Amino acid sequence: MKIDRNSYAPPDPAKIDADNPEALHFWARTLETQEERIRQAVHKVGPMLEKVKQELGIGGVGEKRV
C-alpha cells in the first residue's frame, strides 16, 4: 500500500518530528528546503518550528538572523 505523503498533517504544527519520514517530507515541502537541512537544523536547535526556521534563515518578516 502506497503512503500519500501529501495528506500528512503534523499533530503539533509548532514542532518538527525529524524522526518521522512523512513529517520530514511535509516540512521540506512547506519550508521549501531539503529534508537533510531540516534534519540538521532540528539536531542543532531542537524541534520547535520557529527555532528551525531561524537556523535555516527563513524567519518571518522583520526577523534578523543573529
N, CA, C and O atoms as a GROMACS GRO file, in nm:
protein
  264
    1MET      N    1   0.083  -0.119   0.000
    1MET     CA    2   0.000   0.000   0.000
    1MET      C    3   0.088   0.125   0.000
    1MET      O    4   0.179   0.137   0.082
    2LYS      N    5   0.061   0.217  -0.090
    2LYS     CA    6   0.139   0.338  -0.102
    2LYS      C    7   0.090   0.443  -0.003
    2LYS      O    8  -0.030   0.461   0.016
    3ILE      N    9   0.185   0.511   0.060
    3ILE     CA   10   0.152   0.617   0.154
    3ILE      C   11   0.137   0.749   0.077
    3ILE      O   12   0.223   0.784  -0.003
    4ASP      N   13   0.029   0.820   0.101
    4ASP     CA   14   0.008   0.950   0.038
    4ASP      C   15   0.078   1.055   0.122
    4ASP      O   16   0.026   1.101   0.223
    5ARG      N   17   0.198   1.093   0.079
    5ARG     CA   18   0.280   1.186   0.156
    5ARG      C   19   0.223   1.327   0.154
    5ARG      O   20   0.264   1.411   0.236
    6ASN      N   21   0.131   1.355   0.064
    6ASN     CA   22   0.074   1.488   0.056
    6ASN      C   23  -0.043   1.508   0.152
    6ASN      O   24  -0.093   1.620   0.166
    7SER      N   25  -0.087   1.402   0.219
    7SER     CA   26  -0.200   1.414   0.310
    7SER      C   27  -0.157   1.426   0.456
    7SER      O   28  -0.242   1.437   0.544
    8TYR      N   29  -0.027   1.424   0.483
    8TYR     CA   30   0.022   1.433   0.620
    8TYR      C   31  -0.008   1.571   0.678
    8TYR      O   32   0.010   1.673   0.612
    9ALA      N   33  -0.052   1.572   0.803
    9ALA     CA   34  -0.071   1.696   0.878
    9ALA      C   35  -0.005   1.676   1.014
    9ALA      O   36  -0.036   1.580   1.083
   10PRO      N   37   0.085   1.766   1.053
   10PRO     CA   38   0.156   1.747   1.180
   10PRO      C   39   0.061   1.756   1.299
   10PRO      O   40  -0.027   1.843   1.302
   11PRO      N   41   0.077   1.667   1.397
   11PRO     CA   42  -0.009   1.673   1.515
   11PRO      C   43   0.014   1.801   1.596
   11PRO      O   44  -0.080   1.852   1.657
   12ASP      N   45   0.136   1.852   1.594
   12ASP     CA   46   0.169   1.978   1.660
   12ASP      C   47   0.236   2.067   1.556
   12ASP      O   48   0.353   2.046   1.525
   13PRO      N   49   0.164   2.165   1.500
   13PRO     CA   50   0.220   2.245   1.392
   13PRO      C   51   0.335   2.337   1.432
   13PRO      O   52   0.394   2.404   1.347
   14ALA      N   53   0.368   2.340   1.560
   14ALA     CA   54   0.481   2.423   1.605
   14ALA      C   55   0.606   2.339   1.629
   14ALA      O   56   0.708   2.391   1.674
   15LYS      N   57   0.597   2.209   1.599
   15LYS     CA   58   0.707   2.118   1.630
   15LYS      C   59   0.735   2.027   1.510
   15LYS      O   60   0.643   1.975   1.448
   16ILE      N   61   0.864   2.007   1.480
   16ILE     CA   62   0.904   1.923   1.368
   16ILE      C   63   0.955   1.789   1.422
   16ILE      O   64   1.048   1.785   1.502
   17ASP      N   65   0.893   1.681   1.377
   17ASP     CA   66   0.936   1.546   1.414
   17ASP      C   67   1.031   1.494   1.306
   17ASP      O   68   0.986   1.433   1.208
   18ALA      N   69   1.161   1.518   1.324
   18ALA     CA   70   1.260   1.483   1.222
   18ALA      C   71   1.283   1.332   1.213
   18ALA      O   72   1.352   1.286   1.122
   19ASP      N   73   1.228   1.256   1.305
   19ASP     CA   74   1.242   1.109   1.303
   19ASP      C   75   1.132   1.043   1.219
   19ASP      O   76   1.140   0.924   1.190
   20ASN      N   77   1.032   1.120   1.181
   20ASN     CA   78   0.919   1.068   1.103
   20ASN      C   79   0.939   1.107   0.956
   20ASN      O   80   0.935   1.226   0.924
   21PRO      N   81   0.959   1.011   0.866
   21PRO     CA   82   0.982   1.044   0.725
   21PRO      C   83   0.869   1.126   0.661
   21PRO      O   84   0.895   1.216   0.581
   22GLU      N   85   0.745   1.096   0.697
   22GLU     CA   86   0.632   1.173   0.643
   22GLU      C   87   0.638   1.318   0.691
   22GLU      O   88   0.615   1.411   0.613
   23ALA      N   89   0.669   1.336   0.819
   23ALA     CA   90   0.679   1.471   0.874
   23ALA      C   91   0.794   1.547   0.808
   23ALA      O   92   0.779   1.664   0.774
   24LEU      N   93   0.905   1.482   0.791
   24LEU     CA   94   1.020   1.546   0.729
   24LEU      C   95   0.988   1.589   0.586
   24LEU      O   96   1.026   1.698   0.544
   25HIS      N   97   0.920   1.504   0.512
   25HIS     CA   98   0.879   1.537   0.376
   25HIS      C   99   0.782   1.656   0.376
   25HIS      O  100   0.794   1.747   0.294
   26PHE      N  101   0.687   1.655   0.469
   26PHE     CA  102   0.591   1.765   0.482
   26PHE      C  103   0.663   1.897   0.507
   26PHE      O  104   0.636   1.996   0.439
   27TRP      N  105   0.754   1.899   0.605
   27TRP     CA  106   0.823   2.022   0.640
   27TRP      C  107   0.918   2.067   0.529
   27TRP      O  108   0.936   2.187   0.509
   28ALA      N  109   0.979   1.974   0.458
   28ALA     CA  110   1.066   2.011   0.345
   28ALA      C  111   0.984   2.083   0.238
   28ALA      O  112   1.028   2.183   0.182
   29ARG      N  113   0.865   2.030   0.208
   29ARG     CA  114   0.777   2.096   0.112
   29ARG      C  115   0.730   2.231   0.163
   29ARG      O  116   0.732   2.330   0.091
   30THR      N  117   0.689   2.234   0.289
   30THR     CA  118   0.634   2.356   0.348
   30THR      C  119   0.738   2.467   0.356
   30THR      O  120   0.709   2.583   0.325
   31LEU      N  121   0.859   2.432   0.398
   31LEU     CA  122   0.965   2.531   0.415
   31LEU      C  123   1.049   2.550   0.289
   31LEU      O  124   1.142   2.631   0.285
   32GLU      N  125   1.015   2.473   0.187
   32GLU     CA  126   1.084   2.481   0.058
   32GLU      C  127   1.234   2.466   0.072
   32GLU      O  128   1.311   2.549   0.025
   33THR      N  129   1.274   2.360   0.138
   33THR     CA  130   1.415   2.328   0.155
   33THR      C  131   1.433   2.177   0.158
   33THR      O  132   1.335   2.103   0.153
   34GLN      N  133   1.555   2.132   0.166
   34GLN     CA  134   1.584   1.989   0.163
   34GLN      C  135   1.561   1.925   0.300
   34GLN      O  136   1.581   1.987   0.404
   35GLU      N  137   1.518   1.800   0.297
   35GLU     CA  138   1.492   1.726   0.420
   35GLU      C  139   1.617   1.720   0.508
   35GLU      O  140   1.607   1.734   0.630
   36GLU      N  141   1.732   1.701   0.447
   36GLU     CA  142   1.857   1.691   0.525
   36GLU      C  143   1.889   1.821   0.598
   36GLU      O  144   1.938   1.818   0.711
   37ARG      N  145   1.861   1.935   0.536
   37ARG     CA  146   1.883   2.064   0.604
   37ARG      C  147   1.793   2.076   0.726
   37ARG      O  148   1.836   2.126   0.830
   38ILE      N  149   1.670   2.030   0.714
   38ILE     CA  150   1.578   2.035   0.827
   38ILE      C  151   1.626   1.942   0.938
   38ILE      O  152   1.628   1.980   1.055
   39ARG      N  153   1.664   1.822   0.901
   39ARG     CA  154   1.714   1.724   0.999
   39ARG      C  155   1.834   1.782   1.076
   39ARG      O  156   1.840   1.770   1.198
   40GLN      N  157   1.927   1.844   1.005
   40GLN     CA  158   2.044   1.903   1.069
   40GLN      C  159   2.006   2.019   1.161
   40GLN      O  160   2.061   2.032   1.271
   41ALA      N  161   1.913   2.102   1.117
   41ALA     CA  162   1.869   2.215   1.199
   41ALA      C  163   1.800   2.167   1.326
   41ALA      O  164   1.824   2.221   1.434
   42VAL      N  165   1.716   2.065   1.314
   42VAL     CA  166   1.647   2.009   1.432
   42VAL      C  167   1.751   1.951   1.528
   42VAL      O  168   1.739   1.968   1.650
   43HIS      N  169   1.850   1.884   1.475
   43HIS     CA  170   1.955   1.827   1.560
   43HIS      C  171   2.030   1.938   1.635
   43HIS      O  172   2.068   1.921   1.751
   44LYS      N  173   2.050   2.051   1.569
   44LYS     CA  174   2.126   2.161   1.628
   44LYS      C  175   2.046   2.244   1.728
   44LYS      O  176   2.094   2.274   1.837
   45VAL      N  177   1.922   2.283   1.692
   45VAL     CA  178   1.846   2.378   1.774
   45VAL      C  179   1.721   2.321   1.839
   45VAL      O  180   1.654   2.389   1.916
   46GLY      N  181   1.689   2.194   1.809
   46GLY     CA  182   1.570   2.134   1.866
   46GLY      C  183   1.454   2.136   1.767
   46GLY      O  184   1.467   2.190   1.657
   47PRO      N  185   1.340   2.079   1.807
   47PRO     CA  186   1.229   2.057   1.713
   47PRO      C  187   1.131   2.173   1.695
   47PRO      O  188   1.039   2.162   1.614
   48MET      N  189   1.147   2.281   1.768
   48MET     CA  190   1.049   2.387   1.759
   48MET      C  191   1.062   2.462   1.625
   48MET      O  192   1.171   2.504   1.587
   49LEU      N  193   0.950   2.476   1.555
   49LEU     CA  194   0.947   2.531   1.421
   49LEU      C  195   1.016   2.666   1.410
   49LEU      O  196   1.097   2.686   1.319
   50GLU      N  197   0.987   2.758   1.498
   50GLU     CA  198   1.044   2.893   1.488
   50GLU      C  199   1.196   2.890   1.499
   50GLU      O  200   1.265   2.962   1.426
   51LYS      N  201   1.249   2.808   1.588
   51LYS     CA  202   1.396   2.798   1.602
   51LYS      C  203   1.458   2.736   1.478
   51LYS      O  204   1.565   2.778   1.434
   52VAL      N  205   1.391   2.635   1.420
   52VAL     CA  206   1.441   2.571   1.299
   52VAL      C  207   1.439   2.672   1.184
   52VAL      O  208   1.535   2.681   1.108
   53LYS      N  209   1.332   2.749   1.171
   53LYS     CA  210   1.324   2.850   1.066
   53LYS      C  211   1.435   2.954   1.082
   53LYS      O  212   1.496   2.995   0.983
   54GLN      N  213   1.461   2.995   1.204
   54GLN     CA  214   1.569   3.091   1.227
   54GLN      C  215   1.704   3.030   1.188
   54GLN      O  216   1.786   3.096   1.124
   55GLU      N  217   1.726   2.906   1.226
   55GLU     CA  218   1.851   2.838   1.192
   55GLU      C  219   1.869   2.827   1.041
   55GLU      O  220   1.980   2.839   0.990
   56LEU      N  221   1.760   2.806   0.970
   56LEU     CA  222   1.765   2.794   0.824
   56LEU      C  223   1.767   2.930   0.755
   56LEU      O  224   1.785   2.938   0.633
   57GLY      N  225   1.749   3.037   0.832
   57GLY     CA  226   1.749   3.171   0.774
   57GLY      C  227   1.621   3.204   0.700
   57GLY      O  228   1.622   3.283   0.606
   58ILE      N  229   1.510   3.143   0.742
   58ILE     CA  230   1.382   3.168   0.675
   58ILE      C  231   1.278   3.218   0.775
   58ILE      O  232   1.162   3.178   0.769
   59GLY      N  233   1.321   3.304   0.867
   59GLY     CA  234   1.230   3.359   0.966
   59GLY      C  235   1.128   3.450   0.901
   59GLY      O  236   1.134   3.476   0.781
   60GLY      N  237   1.035   3.496   0.981
   60GLY     CA  238   0.927   3.581   0.931
   60GLY      C  239   0.973   3.722   0.897
   60GLY      O  240   1.092   3.754   0.910
   61VAL      N  241   0.882   3.804   0.855
   61VAL     CA  242   0.910   3.941   0.816
   61VAL      C  243   0.968   4.017   0.935
   61VAL      O  244   0.915   4.011   1.046
   62GLY      N  245   1.077   4.088   0.910
   62GLY     CA  246   1.136   4.171   1.015
   62GLY      C  247   1.227   4.096   1.109
   62GLY      O  248   1.292   4.158   1.193
   63GLU      N  249   1.236   3.966   1.098
   63GLU     CA  250   1.325   3.891   1.185
   63GLU      C  251   1.465   3.891   1.127
   63GLU      O  252   1.484   3.880   1.006
   64LYS      N  253   1.562   3.906   1.215
   64LYS     CA  254   1.701   3.904   1.172
   64LYS      C  255   1.769   3.781   1.228
   64LYS      O  256   1.745   3.742   1.342
   65ARG      N  257   1.853   3.723   1.148
   65ARG     CA  258   1.929   3.607   1.194
   65ARG      C  259   2.053   3.658   1.266
   65ARG      O  260   2.128   3.739   1.212
   66VAL      N  261   2.073   3.609   1.387
   66VAL     CA  262   2.186   3.652   1.468
   66VAL      C  263   2.299   3.555   1.456
   66VAL      O  264   2.404   3.575   1.517
   0.00000   0.00000   0.00000
